[in-house]
């Protein structure tokens, strides 16, 4: 069985932007077959929350692929028409556009960035960076890393390698005219007992800043900041004694052919009477083969262009998923999940999910695909036969990821835009 979701291109009902007097947020992000949809989807979630709070949002992307996705969703965007891997080449055009747009703040989500690129953006407007890698000392006003279990020491150890970098939470507020503003910002945005929001100050000699010693970075760390759409903030699913449906997903792409693999190992012989919902992402390269599987096995349903993923997820009793945003969405729904890694940037987070008891980790598919598939099958059988375990996993996952992270990030973006509004001349 194959379901297709119609995508409306009718934007006539969308209101035109009223620019005067409104905060304008620029989002720099990309999506394509190589990097899939995760970066763009989490930025879309933050964009929704920003607009809910009255801000105007425009996306800046490298390539037409991402532009088409945004156009389908009625999103205001600019295509820079370059390679997403060569960020510094776009700077002259991007900086001019940001100036013309009058950006109050820039949200940046990309692995292909350099210190020079980030400094150039931060010279134009306050910069918020969505991070997974902790690759270098980021010149940013806010750094968000929602990896489960991440601690501020992951950043302070690296940043202390730069002369002049100190952690405000340990030495007190920085000196100068911005100390009161920095303290006010932290008080407004610190929401967790263990201090997930942190401030760091630097002197002019620090390699990570070029703002005359007036730079102050805030850190939003941990699973409270997972950026998901509003529909994922609802209550978790009830746990049925007997499972009726399994969701199989790999995110926006499926480079390791895991959708077919997982569907095969969760066969109707192994799970009789259980429906398998397979979500083929926009950049899935095996759609025809999946459709052939669905034609031969009536227990398999292939979904494309799903408009309400939360609704589909809540129909299922357990799931198989790669790491990334989709796994976080499943946790927010309280769905017991068997997860696997298919990329380096997923490894730390997936291990943390497993260690925290939020999901069952089956391993890295790139190392031994067949072993991972067998682990998925065994774990799914275990979950199917143990409703108490499913209930425990679902409750822990929902407690860790409540679905309100995008709103928290949006509040931080608007706060930093207001706080540092006097730094920039529009």
C-alpha positions in Angstrom: 0.0 0.0 0.0 1.4 3.5 -0.9 0.1 6.8 0.4 1.1 10.1 -1.1 0.4 13.5 0.6 -0.6 16.4 -1.6 1.5 19.6 -1.2 -0.3 22.8 -1.6 1.4 25.6 -3.6 -1.4 28.1 -3.1 0.2 31.0 -1.2 -2.6 33.5 -1.9 -3.8 33.3 1.7 -0.5 34.2 3.2 -0.2 37.7 4.6 2.4 40.0 3.3 5.1 40.9 5.8 4.6 44.2 7.7 8.3 45.1 8.0 8.0 48.4 10.0 8.8 48.1 13.7 9.2 44.3 13.7 12.3 42.3 14.6 13.8 40.6 11.5 15.6 37.3 11.9 17.8 35.9 9.1 18.3 32.1 9.1 21.4 30.7 7.2 20.9 27.0 6.5 21.1 24.4 3.7 19.5 21.1 2.7 20.3 18.7 -0.2 20.7 15.1 -0.9 24.2 15.0 0.7 23.4 16.6 4.0 19.6 15.7 4.0 16.9 17.8 5.7 17.8 17.8 9.4 19.4 21.3 9.5 16.6 22.9 7.6 13.8 21.2 9.5 15.1 22.3 12.9 15.4 25.8 11.6 11.9 25.7 10.3 10.7 24.8 13.8 12.5 27.8 15.3 11.1 30.0 12.6 7.6 29.0 13.5 8.2 30.0 17.1 9.8 33.3 16.1 6.8 34.2 14.0 4.5 33.2 16.8 6.3 35.8 18.9 5.9 38.5 16.2 9.2 38.4 14.4 9.8 38.4 10.6 11.9 35.6 9.2 13.8 35.1 6.0 15.9 32.1 5.0 19.3 32.3 3.1 20.3 29.1 1.3 23.1 28.1 -1.1 21.3 26.0 -3.6 17.9 25.7 -5.4 17.2 22.3 -3.7 16.7 24.0 -0.3 14.9 26.9 -2.0 12.3 24.6 -3.5 11.6 23.0 -0.1 11.1 26.5 1.4 8.9 27.6 -1.5 6.7 24.6 -1.0 6.1 25.7 2.5 5.5 29.3 1.6 8.7 30.5 3.2 10.4 33.8 2.3 13.9 32.9 1.2 16.9 34.0 -0.9 19.1 31.6 -2.9 22.7 32.6 -2.9 23.5 30.3 -5.9 26.7 28.9 -4.6 28.1 25.7 -3.1 27.1 25.0 0.4 30.6 23.8 1.1 32.2 27.1 0.2 30.7 29.5 2.7 33.3 32.2 2.6 32.8 32.8 -1.1 29.3 34.0 -0.5 30.1 36.5 2.2 30.1 39.7 0.1 26.7 39.0 -1.3 25.3 37.7 2.0 26.5 40.6 4.1 25.0 43.1 1.6 21.7 41.2 1.7 21.7 41.1 5.5 22.3 44.9 5.6 19.5 45.5 3.1 17.2 43.2 5.1 18.1 44.9 8.3 18.6 41.7 10.2 18.2 42.0 14.0 19.9 38.7 14.5 21.3 35.8 12.4 20.6 32.1 13.2 23.3 30.0 11.6 23.1 26.2 11.2 25.9 24.6 9.2 29.0 22.4 9.6 30.7 24.1 6.7 31.7 27.3 8.6 35.0 28.9 9.6 35.9 31.3 12.4 36.4 34.0 9.7 32.9 33.4 8.2 31.3 33.6 11.7 33.2 36.7 12.6 32.0 38.4 9.4 28.4 37.6 10.2 28.7 38.7 13.8 30.1 42.0 12.7 26.8 42.5 10.8 24.3 41.3 13.5 24.1 39.2 16.7 24.8 35.6 15.8 23.2 32.4 17.2 24.8 29.1 16.2 23.1 25.7 16.2 26.0 23.3 17.0 26.5 19.6 17.1 30.3 19.3 16.8 32.1 21.7 19.1 34.6 22.0 16.3 36.4 25.3 17.3 36.0 28.3 19.5 32.8 29.9 18.0 32.6 33.6 17.5 28.8 33.7 18.4 26.6 35.4 20.9 24.6 32.3 21.6 25.7 28.7 21.0 22.9 26.0 21.1 23.8 22.3 21.5 20.9 20.1 22.3 22.9 16.8 22.5 21.6 14.7 25.4 24.0 14.9 28.3 26.1 17.7 26.9 27.8 19.8 29.6 29.4 23.2 29.6 32.8 21.7 30.3 32.8 20.4 26.7 33.1 24.0 25.6 35.0 25.6 28.4 37.9 23.1 28.1 38.2 24.0 24.4 37.7 27.7 24.8 40.2 28.0 27.6 42.9 27.2 25.0 42.4 30.8 23.8 44.1 33.6 25.7 41.6 35.8 27.5 38.7 33.3 27.4 37.1 32.8 30.9 33.9 31.3 32.1 31.7 33.9 33.7 29.9 31.4 35.9 33.2 30.8 37.7 34.7 34.3 37.8 31.6 36.5 38.0 30.2 39.0 35.6 32.5 40.6 33.1 33.6 44.2 33.6 32.3 47.1 31.6 29.1 48.7 30.4 27.5 45.4 29.2 27.8 43.5 32.5 24.3 44.4 33.7 22.8 43.5 30.3 24.6 40.2 30.3 23.4 39.4 33.8 19.8 40.4 32.9 19.9 38.1 29.8 21.1 35.1 31.8 18.5 35.7 34.4 15.7 35.9 31.8 16.9 32.7 30.0 18.4 30.4 32.6 15.7 27.7 33.1 17.4 24.6 34.5 18.8 23.8 37.9 22.1 22.6 36.6 22.7 25.8 34.7 22.3 24.9 31.0 22.5 28.6 30.1 26.1 29.8 30.6 28.0 33.0 29.8 31.6 33.4 28.8 33.6 36.6 28.4 36.7 37.3 26.3 39.3 40.0 25.9 40.3 41.5 22.6 43.2 39.1 22.5 41.0 36.1 22.2 41.1 34.4 18.7 37.4 33.7 18.8 36.3 37.4 18.7 37.0 40.6 16.9 34.6 42.9 18.8 37.0 45.0 20.9 36.7 42.8 23.9 33.0 43.2 24.2 32.0 39.7 23.1 29.9 37.5 25.4 28.7 34.1 24.4 25.8 32.3 26.0 25.4 28.5 25.9 22.0 26.7 25.7 22.9 23.1 26.3 21.0 19.8 26.6 17.8 18.2 25.5 15.6 21.0 26.7 16.6 22.9 23.6 15.8 20.3 20.9 14.0 22.4 18.3 10.8 20.6 17.3 7.5 21.8 15.8 4.6 22.7 18.2 2.7 19.5 17.5 5.4 17.5 19.3 4.7 19.2 22.7 1.5 17.1 23.2 1.2 14.3 25.7 3.0 11.0 25.0 1.2 8.0 23.4 -0.5 5.4 25.6 1.2 2.0 25.8 -0.9 -0.8 24.4 -0.4 -4.4 25.6 0.0 -5.7 22.1 1.7 -3.6 19.4 -0.2 -2.8 16.2 2.1 -0.6 14.2 5.9 0.1 13.8 7.3 3.3 12.3 10.5 2.9 10.2 12.3 6.1 9.2 15.8 7.3 8.3 15.2 11.0 8.2 15.5 13.0 5.0 17.9 10.6 3.2 18.7 6.9 3.3 22.2 6.5 2.0 22.7 3.2 3.8 19.5 1.7 2.4 18.2 1.1 6.0 14.5 1.5 5.2 14.5 -1.6 3.0 16.8 -3.4 5.4 14.7 -2.6 8.5 11.4 -3.5 6.8 13.0 -6.8 5.7 14.2 -7.8 9.2 10.8 -6.8 10.7 9.0 -9.2 8.4 5.4 -10.3 8.7 6.6 -13.7 9.8 8.5 -12.1 12.7 5.7 -9.6 13.5 2.4 -11.1 12.3 -0.5 -8.7 12.1 1.7 -5.6 12.7 1.6 -2.7 10.2 4.9 -1.2 9.2 4.8 2.5 8.3 7.9 3.4 6.2 8.6 7.1 5.9 10.6 7.8 2.7 12.3 11.2 3.1 12.7 13.8 0.4 16.1 12.6 -0.6 15.5 8.8 -0.3 17.1 7.1 -3.3 15.2 3.8 -3.0 11.6 4.8 -3.4 10.8 2.5 -6.3 12.2 -0.5 -4.4 10.2 0.4 -1.3 7.0 0.7 -3.4 7.6 -2.7 -4.8 8.0 -4.1 -1.2 4.6 -2.5 -0.3 3.0 -4.0 -3.4 4.2 -7.5 -2.3 3.5 -7.1 1.4 0.2 -5.6 2.5 1.5 -5.0 6.0 3.9 -2.3 4.6 2.7 1.3 4.0 5.1 3.7 2.3 4.6 7.4 3.1 5.9 10.4 1.1 5.7 14.1 1.8 4.1 13.6 5.3 2.5 16.9 6.4 1.9 16.0 10.0 4.6 13.6 11.2 3.5 13.8 14.8 0.1 12.4 13.9 1.6 9.5 12.0 4.1 8.8 14.8 1.3 8.6 17.4 -0.4 5.8 15.5 2.6 3.6 16.1 3.7 1.6 19.2 7.4 1.5 18.5 9.8 2.8 16.0 13.2 2.3 14.2 15.1 5.4 13.4 18.4 6.9 12.5 19.8 9.6 14.7 18.9 13.2 14.3 15.8 15.4 14.5 13.4 12.5 13.7 14.6 10.5 16.7 14.1 13.6 18.9 10.5 13.8 17.5 9.9 10.2 18.4 11.1 10.8 21.9 8.9 13.9 22.3 5.9 11.6 21.4 7.0 9.1 24.0 7.5 6.3 21.3 9.9 3.5 22.3 12.5 3.5 19.6 15.4 1.4 18.4 18.0 3.8 16.9 21.1 3.4 14.8 23.9 5.7 13.6 24.6 6.4 9.9 26.8 9.5 10.3 29.6 10.7 12.5 27.7 13.6 14.0 25.0 11.2 15.3 27.3 9.0 17.4 27.7 11.0 20.6 24.0 11.8 20.8 22.9 8.2 20.2 25.2 6.8 22.8 23.9 9.3 25.2 20.3 8.3 24.3 21.1 4.7 25.1 23.0 5.4 28.3 20.2 7.6 29.6 17.5 5.0 28.8 15.7 7.1 26.2 16.1 4.6 23.4 17.8 1.3 22.5 20.9 1.8 20.4 21.6 -0.9 17.8 25.0 0.4 16.6 26.7 2.1 13.7 25.3 0.8 10.4 28.5 1.8 8.5 30.6 -0.6 10.5 28.4 -3.8 10.1 25.0 -3.3 8.5 23.9 -6.8 8.9 24.8 -6.9 12.6 22.9 -3.7 13.1 19.8 -5.0 11.3 19.8 -8.1 13.5 20.2 -6.0 16.6 17.2 -3.9 15.4 15.1 -7.1 15.0 16.0 -8.5 18.4 15.4 -5.1 20.1 12.1 -4.7 18.4 11.0 -8.2 19.4 12.0 -7.4 23.0 10.0 -4.2 23.0 7.0 -5.8 21.4 6.9 -8.5 24.2 7.6 -6.2 27.1 5.0 -3.4 27.5 6.5 -2.3 30.8 9.8 -1.7 29.1 8.1 0.3 26.4 6.3 2.4 29.0 9.6 3.1 30.8 11.4 4.1 27.6 8.5 6.3 26.4 8.2 8.1 29.8 11.9 8.7 30.0 12.1 10.0 26.4 9.2 12.4 26.9 10.6 13.7 30.2 13.9 14.5 28.5 12.5 16.0 25.3 9.2 17.9 26.0 8.8 19.4 22.5 9.2 23.0 23.6 12.9 23.5 22.7 12.2 25.6 19.6 10.3 28.1 21.7 13.2 28.4 24.2 15.6 29.0 21.3 13.3 31.6 19.8 13.1 33.4 23.1 16.9 33.4 23.3 17.2 34.8 19.8 14.8 37.6 20.5 16.5 38.4 23.8 19.9 38.7 22.3 18.6 40.8 19.4 17.1 43.2 21.9 20.1 43.1 24.2 22.7 43.9 21.6 20.6 46.2 19.5 22.8 49.1 20.3 25.9 47.3 19.0 24.9 47.7 15.4 23.9 50.6 13.2 21.2 49.5 10.8 
